[in-house]
Amino acid sequence: MLAVVLVALAIWVTREPWREIYELATTNAEYGHILLVPAIAAFLVYVRRLRLRHFRVTGRGLGAILVIVGWAMTANGYKYDIQTAWYGGAIAVALGGLVTALGKNAIFSFMPATLVLAFLVPVPQTIRLAIAQPLQEWTAWIANFLLDLVGVATQLTGATLSINGQLVRVAEACNGMRIVFPLILIAYAFSFGLPLRNRVRLILIIASPLVALLCNVIRTLPTVYLFGHDATLGRQFHDISGWAMLPIAFVILMLIIKTMRWAMLPIERYSLAGQGR
């Protein structure tokens, strides 16, 4: 009860950055992945719930340090217009309230769930643009190559495809950028939800942007084809196919794991119950 009260108080004191985070997540599709973070954090705590048997409340003083550091970050973020500090400080203050009640083990015993909270911080636009530009070019080039390969005449100019006289620009809405961060989150939850070796987890997380690119090419090919014949139908398919790529991406991650097992690579820290040697 004390943890709930202190975290709620921390969020209330820093309500302005929390309000902005919520508004970005619910009104801007580019930040929709933020809505996945609480569910993934709860899932990662749940799969480690047996650690609560040996949970000890120690190191509460760290909570006060987190509150002070978080408040300083938020104040300076507001003063100097540093958005990462403005949002990150609010999250640190909330964590400080949690640690003040439950001790340092509340974050260290559930470190994967703690680290995923960093995705609550909206990604600065400069970083998004730095990722979006190569994604646009790669998606357009691969889509053009594959369409030509199956006999669909297209013309590539920069990040714009021309088909049947229709120009289809691979902008941020369809370059895969909007599924990169959700997919990284899913790969993170997938990796730390299973007893995998740390190097296997790293491989999955690093591979997630490439999987996002692959899924987006799968999505872009029919979008471009439909857009070239019926622009309205192309837009409708584009709008409904975005989030549909996440289940496909999850299946690809499962296939990566199955391939590693097929190759008899050591991917798990220990054998699960009922699993053969």
Buried (B, 14 or more C-beta within 10 A) or exposed (E): EEBEEBBEEBBEBBEEBBEBBBEBBEEEEBBBBBEBBEEBBEBBBEBBEEEEEEEEEEBBEBBEEBBEBBBBBBEBBBEEEBBBBBBBBBBBBBBBBBBBBBBBBBBEBBEBBBBBBEBBBBBEEEEBEEBBBEBBBBBBBBBBEBBEEEEBEBEBEEBBBBBEEBEBBBEBBBBBBBBBBBBBBBBBBBBBBBEBBEEBBEBBBEBBBEBBBBBBBBBBBEBBBBBBEEEEEBEEBBEEBBEEBBEBBBEBBEEBBEEBEEEEEEBBEEEEEEEEE
